[in-house]
């Protein structure tokens, strides 16, 4: 694999944008937007922004000294802004966006700024319709924990560092490469990872084939002499194009890297990573889900290509605490018992695509084979629900009991005939229902807790990309009170 250490420049200014004094963000509370806001803020630039609602992310930005307002009002925006950054999720008729566009300001998408930031750095870009956030965060943690060093632009909050961005003197950027709006095609990877190319964002791409073509085009963005790492067995994987191309897998021995001798131990895994030229023995991963074992193989592939010492890689994987809302143990496996027995294992996850839900449910059930599995799922977007209803129904049937919340619309207006009942009707299990948030909490307090299987225990999962995370703490308190 390539030794890139001699090609990495130290203390190089980011992309010629180091002369900016003030930047304004429309949609600053988005996970990708907030990372770039932190980038400018930590670089001494005056940063402010708008978002439609206050969230934990925006409150953290405010606590860091970034001004955020929640009213769509041109009287509140900075007229001195030298750069205005907006997310594609913001409506085109947004008053503040229109003001800046109509008054000659430099107005760009988030992806344009990321392109500028990374144009003079060594870039490790992780893409895929699922898995990319965990692999990006794992990879960035590996580089940071091992002492190699990197700048990180993450699509989730690292539990280790409680942030989605950090700086380093080393001019290496680890970037989550987002396929939405074809943003990842603006990046120039030195190392690219492709985890999956499943049908998603069909409101943008139109067809599954177009999604696949987007990832093929992304693979062609790898710089000459660079490295492409892709999951073994991807549909149209042979069309991925880069000078050097290696593959990874969970356990397929035909891949260039794969896991072997996987052992499960109370929510953790130990395994070996087999590579072409050596084997990394007894790697320990302290997070759930077999898909996360595979994710760690991908991150190890990146670290190995950078010639990071194997023992440092193992230590970093063992110390990795995960990503907020990626198979996150809210109440971890515990031997603690209360007046009636063992409390449920409570897992929260961002899963919002059928394949992600499948990995989540099967991962949880494989770790806790005898426990009853109840999932509370909030569908995200009307178009995704419409396009993937059959897939959602099939994978949700893997759980023992299913509660669906109403669809979270995000940037979309309602679509006639599309609702959570659409999924329910396609499911085969009898243990399914749709509930509002209020009815759900009432059900948790009055029914779920009283009927927990006290002999074998239970797994409770909350999943979705909307605002279901606001229920996590209230549910946790209910479960803790029962113990």
C-alpha positions as CSV (number, residue, x, y, z in Angstrom):
1,X,0.0,0.0,0.0
2,X,1.1,3.6,-0.5
3,X,3.2,5.4,2.0
4,X,1.9,8.9,1.9
5,X,3.8,10.3,4.8
6,X,6.4,12.0,2.5
7,X,3.7,13.7,0.5
8,X,1.9,15.3,3.4
9,X,2.5,19.1,3.8
10,X,2.6,20.7,7.2
11,X,0.9,24.0,8.2
12,X,-0.4,24.7,4.7
13,X,-3.3,27.3,4.5
14,X,-6.6,25.8,3.7
15,X,-7.6,26.4,0.1
16,X,-6.9,30.1,-0.2
17,X,-9.9,31.1,2.0
18,X,-7.8,32.1,5.0
19,X,-8.4,35.8,4.4
20,X,-12.1,35.8,5.2
21,X,-13.2,37.8,8.2
22,X,-17.0,37.0,8.4
23,X,-19.0,34.0,7.2
24,X,-22.8,33.4,7.5
25,X,-24.5,30.1,7.4
26,X,-28.2,29.4,6.4
27,X,-29.0,26.1,8.0
28,X,-26.1,26.2,10.4
29,X,-27.6,23.4,12.5
30,X,-27.1,20.7,9.9
31,X,-24.4,18.2,10.8
32,X,-22.3,19.0,7.8
33,X,-22.9,22.7,8.0
34,X,-22.0,22.9,11.7
35,X,-18.6,21.2,11.0
36,X,-17.7,23.8,8.5
37,X,-18.9,26.6,10.8
38,X,-16.6,25.2,13.5
39,X,-13.8,25.1,10.9
40,X,-14.1,28.9,10.3
41,X,-14.7,29.7,13.9
42,X,-11.7,27.9,15.2
43,X,-9.7,29.7,12.5
44,X,-10.6,33.1,14.0
45,X,-13.3,34.0,11.5
46,X,-16.5,35.7,12.8
47,X,-19.3,33.1,12.3
48,X,-23.0,33.4,12.7
49,X,-26.1,31.6,11.2
50,X,-29.7,30.8,10.9
51,X,-31.6,27.6,11.6
52,X,-35.4,27.0,11.9
53,X,-35.2,25.3,15.3
54,X,-33.0,25.2,18.3
55,X,-31.3,21.8,18.7
56,X,-28.5,20.3,20.8
57,X,-26.1,21.1,17.9
58,X,-27.1,24.8,17.6
59,X,-26.9,25.2,21.4
60,X,-23.4,23.8,21.3
61,X,-22.5,26.3,18.5
62,X,-23.9,29.1,20.6
63,X,-22.0,27.9,23.7
64,X,-18.8,28.1,21.6
65,X,-19.4,31.7,20.7
66,X,-21.3,31.4,17.4
67,X,-24.4,33.6,17.1
68,X,-27.5,31.7,15.9
69,X,-31.0,33.0,15.4
70,X,-34.2,31.0,14.6
71,X,-36.3,33.6,12.8
72,X,-36.2,34.0,9.0
73,X,-35.6,37.7,9.1
74,X,-33.2,39.8,6.9
75,X,-33.0,42.4,9.7
76,X,-31.1,39.9,11.8
77,X,-28.5,38.9,9.2
78,X,-24.9,40.3,9.0
79,X,-24.6,42.7,6.1
80,X,-20.8,42.5,6.3
81,X,-20.6,38.8,5.5
82,X,-17.9,38.1,2.9
83,X,-19.2,34.6,2.3
84,X,-22.7,33.1,2.7
85,X,-23.0,29.3,2.9
86,X,-26.3,27.5,2.6
87,X,-27.5,23.9,2.6
88,X,-29.5,22.4,-0.3
89,X,-32.2,21.5,2.3
90,X,-33.1,25.2,2.6
91,X,-36.1,26.3,0.4
92,X,-35.1,28.3,-2.6
93,X,-37.6,31.1,-1.5
94,X,-35.9,31.5,1.9
95,X,-36.0,35.2,2.7
96,X,-32.4,35.4,3.9
97,X,-31.0,33.4,1.0
98,X,-32.9,35.5,-1.5
99,X,-31.6,38.7,0.1
100,X,-28.0,37.7,-0.2
101,X,-28.5,36.3,-3.8
102,X,-30.2,39.5,-4.9
103,X,-27.7,41.9,-3.3
104,X,-24.5,40.6,-4.9
105,X,-23.0,38.6,-2.0
106,X,-20.9,35.5,-2.6
107,X,-23.4,32.7,-1.9
108,X,-22.3,29.1,-2.2
109,X,-23.4,25.6,-1.1
110,X,-21.7,23.7,1.7
111,X,-20.1,21.4,-0.8
112,X,-18.4,24.3,-2.6
113,X,-16.8,25.4,0.6
114,X,-15.6,21.9,1.4
115,X,-14.1,21.8,-2.1
116,X,-12.2,25.0,-1.4
117,X,-11.0,23.9,2.1
118,X,-9.6,20.6,0.8
119,X,-8.1,21.6,-2.6
120,X,-4.6,22.0,-1.1
121,X,-4.7,19.1,1.4
122,X,-4.2,15.4,1.4
123,X,-7.8,14.0,1.5
124,X,-9.3,10.8,2.8
125,X,-12.9,10.9,1.6
126,X,-15.4,8.2,2.7
127,X,-18.6,7.8,0.7
128,X,-21.5,5.4,0.7
129,X,-25.3,5.3,1.1
130,X,-24.7,3.9,4.6
131,X,-21.8,3.2,6.8
132,X,-19.9,6.3,5.8
133,X,-20.4,8.3,9.1
134,X,-19.1,5.5,11.3
135,X,-16.1,4.8,9.0
136,X,-15.2,8.5,8.7
137,X,-15.3,8.9,12.4
138,X,-13.4,5.7,13.0
139,X,-10.7,6.7,10.5
140,X,-10.3,10.2,11.9
141,X,-10.1,8.7,15.4
142,X,-7.5,6.2,14.2
143,X,-5.3,9.0,12.8
144,X,-5.8,11.2,15.8
145,X,-5.3,8.6,18.5
146,X,-2.3,7.0,16.8
147,X,-0.6,10.4,16.7
148,X,-0.6,10.6,12.8
149,X,-2.9,13.6,12.9
150,X,-5.7,14.9,10.7
151,X,-8.4,17.5,10.3
152,X,-11.8,15.9,10.5
153,X,-15.1,16.9,8.9
154,X,-17.6,14.3,10.2
155,X,-21.3,13.6,9.5
156,X,-21.9,12.7,13.1
157,X,-20.8,13.5,16.6
158,X,-17.8,11.6,17.8
159,X,-18.5,10.2,21.2
160,X,-14.7,10.3,22.0
161,X,-14.4,14.0,21.3
162,X,-18.0,15.2,21.4
163,X,-17.6,17.1,18.2
164,X,-18.0,16.7,14.4
165,X,-14.9,18.7,13.6
166,X,-11.3,19.2,14.7
167,X,-8.1,20.8,13.4
168,X,-4.6,19.5,13.2
169,X,-1.3,20.9,12.1
170,X,-1.0,18.1,9.7
171,X,-2.5,19.0,6.3
172,X,-4.6,15.8,6.0
173,X,-8.4,16.0,5.9
174,X,-10.7,13.1,6.7
175,X,-14.0,14.0,5.1
176,X,-17.4,12.4,4.9
177,X,-18.3,12.5,1.2
178,X,-22.0,13.1,0.9
179,X,-23.8,11.8,-2.2
180,X,-26.9,14.0,-1.6
181,X,-27.1,16.6,-4.3
182,X,-24.0,15.0,-5.9
183,X,-21.9,17.0,-3.4
184,X,-19.1,14.4,-3.3
185,X,-18.2,15.0,-6.9
186,X,-16.6,18.3,-5.9
187,X,-14.0,16.5,-3.8
188,X,-10.5,15.4,-4.8
189,X,-9.6,12.3,-2.8
190,X,-6.1,10.9,-2.4
191,X,-7.7,8.0,-0.6
192,X,-11.4,7.2,-1.3
193,X,-13.6,4.7,0.4
194,X,-16.9,3.5,-1.0
195,X,-19.1,1.5,1.4
196,X,-22.3,1.0,-0.6
197,X,-24.2,2.2,-3.6
198,X,-27.8,1.4,-2.8
199,X,-30.8,3.3,-4.1
200,X,-31.4,6.4,-2.0
201,X,-32.0,10.1,-2.6
202,X,-34.2,9.2,-5.6
203,X,-35.7,12.7,-5.4
204,X,-32.2,13.8,-6.7
205,X,-31.0,10.9,-8.8
206,X,-34.3,9.5,-10.2
207,X,-33.1,5.9,-10.5
208,X,-31.0,3.4,-8.7
209,X,-28.8,3.2,-11.8
210,X,-28.2,6.9,-11.6
211,X,-27.2,6.6,-7.9
212,X,-24.7,3.9,-8.9
213,X,-23.3,6.0,-11.7
214,X,-22.7,8.8,-9.1
215,X,-20.5,6.6,-7.1
216,X,-18.6,5.4,-10.2
217,X,-18.0,9.1,-11.1
218,X,-16.8,9.7,-7.5
219,X,-14.3,6.9,-7.9
220,X,-12.9,8.7,-10.9
221,X,-12.2,11.7,-8.8
222,X,-9.3,9.9,-7.0
223,X,-6.1,11.7,-7.7
224,X,-3.4,10.1,-9.9
225,X,-1.4,7.7,-7.7
226,X,-4.2,7.6,-5.1
227,X,-6.0,4.7,-3.6
228,X,-9.6,3.5,-3.8
229,X,-11.0,1.2,-1.1
230,X,-14.4,-0.3,-1.8
231,X,-16.6,-2.9,-0.2
232,X,-16.1,-6.3,-1.9
233,X,-19.1,-7.4,-4.1
234,X,-20.7,-4.1,-4.8
235,X,-23.0,-4.1,-7.8
236,X,-21.2,-2.5,-10.7
237,X,-18.1,-2.6,-8.4
238,X,-15.9,-3.5,-11.4
239,X,-16.8,-0.2,-13.0
240,X,-15.2,1.7,-10.1
241,X,-12.2,3.4,-11.6
242,X,-9.0,4.4,-9.8
243,X,-5.3,3.7,-10.3
244,X,-5.0,1.4,-7.3
245,X,-8.1,-0.4,-6.0
246,X,-8.4,-2.7,-3.0
247,X,-11.5,-4.2,-1.4
248,X,-12.6,-5.0,2.1
249,X,-15.3,-7.3,3.5
250,X,-16.7,-8.6,6.7
251,X,-15.7,-12.2,6.1
252,X,-15.3,-12.8,2.4
253,X,-11.9,-14.3,1.9
254,X,-11.8,-13.1,-1.7
255,X,-11.4,-9.5,-0.5
256,X,-8.1,-7.8,0.1
257,X,-8.9,-7.2,3.8
258,X,-11.5,-9.1,5.9
259,X,-12.3,-10.1,9.4
260,X,-11.7,-13.6,10.7
261,X,-12.2,-15.5,14.0
262,X,-14.9,-13.1,15.1
263,X,-15.9,-13.6,18.8
264,X,-18.8,-11.9,20.5
265,X,-18.6,-10.9,24.2
266,X,-21.4,-9.0,26.0
267,X,-21.9,-6.3,23.3
268,X,-18.2,-6.2,22.1
269,X,-16.3,-8.1,19.4
270,X,-12.8,-9.5,19.1
271,X,-11.5,-10.5,15.7
272,X,-8.4,-10.7,13.4
273,X,-8.0,-8.6,10.3
274,X,-6.5,-10.5,7.4
275,X,-4.6,-8.5,4.8
276,X,-2.6,-9.5,1.7
277,X,0.8,-9.1,3.5
278,X,0.0,-9.6,7.2
279,X,-2.7,-10.2,9.8
280,X,-3.7,-7.9,12.7
281,X,-4.6,-10.3,15.5
282,X,-7.0,-9.8,18.4
283,X,-8.6,-6.5,17.4
284,X,-11.2,-5.5,20.0
285,X,-14.2,-3.3,19.1
286,X,-16.4,-2.1,21.9
287,X,-19.5,-1.3,20.0
288,X,-22.4,-3.4,18.8
289,X,-23.4,-4.6,15.3
290,X,-21.5,-7.0,12.9
291,X,-21.7,-4.2,10.3
292,X,-19.4,-2.2,12.6
293,X,-16.9,-4.9,12.5
294,X,-16.9,-4.5,8.7
295,X,-16.7,-0.7,9.1
296,X,-13.6,-1.1,11.3
297,X,-12.0,-3.3,8.6
298,X,-12.5,-0.4,6.1
299,X,-11.0,2.1,8.6
300,X,-8.1,-0.2,9.2
301,X,-7.5,-0.5,5.5
302,X,-7.0,3.3,5.4
303,X,-4.7,3.4,8.4
304,X,-2.6,0.5,7.0
305,X,-2.2,2.3,3.7
306,X,-0.7,5.2,5.7
307,X,1.7,2.8,7.4
308,X,0.4,3.4,10.8
309,X,1.8,0.9,13.3
310,X,-0.5,-2.1,13.9
311,X,-0.4,-1.9,17.7
312,X,-1.4,1.7,17.5
313,X,-4.3,0.8,15.2
314,X,-5.5,-1.9,17.6
315,X,-5.3,0.5,20.6
316,X,-7.3,3.1,18.6
317,X,-10.0,0.6,17.6
318,X,-10.3,-0.6,21.2
319,X,-10.6,3.0,22.5
320,X,-13.2,4.0,19.9
321,X,-16.4,4.8,21.6
322,X,-18.6,5.2,18.5
323,X,-20.7,7.9,16.9
324,X,-23.6,9.6,18.5
325,X,-26.8,7.8,17.2
326,X,-24.8,5.0,15.4
327,X,-25.7,1.8,17.3
328,X,-25.3,3.9,20.4
329,X,-25.9,2.2,23.7
330,X,-28.1,4.5,25.7
331,X,-28.5,1.7,28.3
332,X,-25.7,-0.8,27.7
333,X,-25.8,-4.5,28.5
334,X,-25.7,-4.7,32.3
335,X,-25.9,-7.4,35.0
336,X,-27.5,-4.8,37.3
337,X,-31.0,-6.0,38.4
338,X,-33.8,-4.1,40.0
339,X,-36.8,-5.2,41.9
340,X,-38.1,-7.2,38.9
341,X,-35.0,-8.2,37.0
342,X,-32.6,-7.0,34.3
343,X,-33.3,-3.7,32.6
344,X,-33.6,-3.6,28.8
345,X,-30.7,-2.9,26.6
346,X,-31.6,0.5,24.9
347,X,-30.0,1.3,21.6
348,X,-30.4,4.5,19.5
349,X,-29.5,4.7,15.8
350,X,-29.7,7.2,12.9
351,X,-30.8,4.4,10.5
352,X,-33.2,5.8,7.9
353,X,-32.7,3.5,4.9
354,X,-33.9,-0.2,4.7
355,X,-30.3,-1.5,4.5
356,X,-29.3,0.5,7.6
357,X,-32.3,-0.8,9.5
358,X,-31.5,-4.4,8.4
359,X,-27.9,-4.0,9.7
360,X,-29.2,-2.5,13.0
361,X,-31.9,-5.1,13.7
362,X,-29.8,-8.1,12.7
363,X,-26.8,-6.8,14.6
364,X,-28.8,-6.3,17.8
365,X,-30.5,-9.7,17.5
366,X,-27.2,-11.5,16.9
367,X,-25.6,-9.9,19.9
368,X,-28.6,-10.6,22.2
369,X,-30.2,-13.7,20.7
370,X,-32.6,-14.5,23.5
371,X,-33.9,-11.0,24.1
372,X,-37.2,-9.7,22.6
373,X,-36.5,-6.9,20.1
374,X,-38.8,-3.9,20.0
375,X,-38.0,-1.1,17.5
376,X,-39.5,2.4,17.4
377,X,-38.9,3.8,13.9
378,X,-39.6,7.3,12.6
379,X,-39.6,7.3,8.7
380,X,-37.7,10.2,7.2
381,X,-39.0,12.0,4.1
382,X,-42.2,11.3,2.2
383,X,-40.3,10.5,-1.0
384,X,-38.0,8.0,0.7
385,X,-41.0,6.3,2.4
386,X,-42.9,6.1,-0.9
387,X,-39.9,4.7,-2.8
388,X,-38.7,2.3,-0.1
389,X,-41.9,1.2,1.5
390,X,-41.5,-2.4,0.5
391,X,-38.0,-2.5,1.8
392,X,-38.9,-0.9,5.1
393,X,-41.7,-3.4,5.6
394,X,-39.5,-6.4,4.9
395,X,-36.7,-5.4,7.4
396,X,-39.0,-4.1,10.1
397,X,-40.6,-7.6,10.1
398,X,-37.3,-8.9,11.5
399,X,-38.1,-7.2,14.8
400,X,-40.4,-8.8,17.4
401,X,-42.5,-5.7,17.8
402,X,-42.6,-2.5,15.7
403,X,-43.9,1.0,16.6
404,X,-43.9,3.6,13.8
405,X,-44.0,7.3,14.4
406,X,-45.5,9.6,11.8
407,X,-43.2,10.6,8.9
408,X,-40.7,13.3,9.6
409,X,-41.0,15.6,6.6
410,X,-37.6,17.6,6.9
411,X,-37.4,19.6,3.7
412,X,-40.5,18.1,2.0
413,X,-44.2,18.9,1.8
414,X,-46.7,16.0,2.3
415,X,-47.2,13.6,-0.6
416,X,-50.8,12.4,-1.0
417,X,-51.3,8.8,0.2
418,X,-47.8,8.5,1.7
419,X,-47.7,8.0,5.5
420,X,-46.5,5.5,8.1
421,X,-49.6,3.4,7.7
422,X,-48.3,2.7,4.1
423,X,-45.4,0.7,5.6
424,X,-47.6,-1.0,8.3
425,X,-50.0,-2.4,5.6
426,X,-47.1,-4.1,3.8
427,X,-45.7,-5.8,7.0
428,X,-46.5,-9.4,7.8
429,X,-46.1,-9.3,11.6
430,X,-49.1,-8.8,13.8
431,X,-47.1,-6.8,16.4
432,X,-47.1,-3.4,14.7
433,X,-48.8,0.0,15.1
434,X,-48.4,3.7,14.5
435,X,-48.3,6.1,17.4
436,X,-47.8,9.8,18.0
437,X,-44.9,10.8,20.3
438,X,-47.3,11.5,23.1
439,X,-49.0,8.1,22.8
440,X,-45.7,6.4,22.5
441,X,-44.4,7.8,25.8
442,X,-47.7,6.9,27.5
443,X,-47.3,3.3,26.1
444,X,-43.7,3.1,27.4
445,X,-44.8,4.1,30.9
446,X,-48.0,2.1,31.2
447,X,-47.5,-0.9,29.0
448,X,-44.0,-1.6,27.8
449,X,-42.3,-1.4,31.2
450,X,-45.0,-3.6,32.9
451,X,-44.7,-6.3,30.2
452,X,-40.9,-6.6,29.9
453,X,-39.7,-10.2,29.7
454,X,-37.8,-10.4,33.0
455,X,-36.3,-13.8,32.4
456,X,-34.4,-13.3,29.1
457,X,-34.6,-9.5,28.9
458,X,-35.4,-7.1,26.1
459,X,-33.8,-4.8,23.5
460,X,-35.4,-1.5,22.8
461,X,-34.3,0.4,19.7
462,X,-35.1,3.9,18.6
463,X,-34.2,4.7,14.9
464,X,-34.6,7.4,12.4
465,X,-33.0,10.6,11.0
466,X,-35.7,13.1,12.1
467,X,-36.4,14.3,15.6
468,X,-36.9,10.9,17.3
469,X,-33.7,11.6,19.2
470,X,-35.6,14.1,21.4
471,X,-37.4,11.0,22.8
472,X,-34.2,9.2,23.8
473,X,-33.7,10.9,27.1
474,X,-37.3,10.7,28.3
475,X,-37.4,6.9,27.3
476,X,-34.1,6.4,29.1
477,X,-35.5,8.0,32.3
478,X,-38.6,5.8,32.2
479,X,-36.5,2.6,31.9
480,X,-34.1,3.7,34.6
481,X,-36.9,4.4,37.0
482,X,-38.1,0.8,36.5
483,X,-34.8,-0.7,37.7
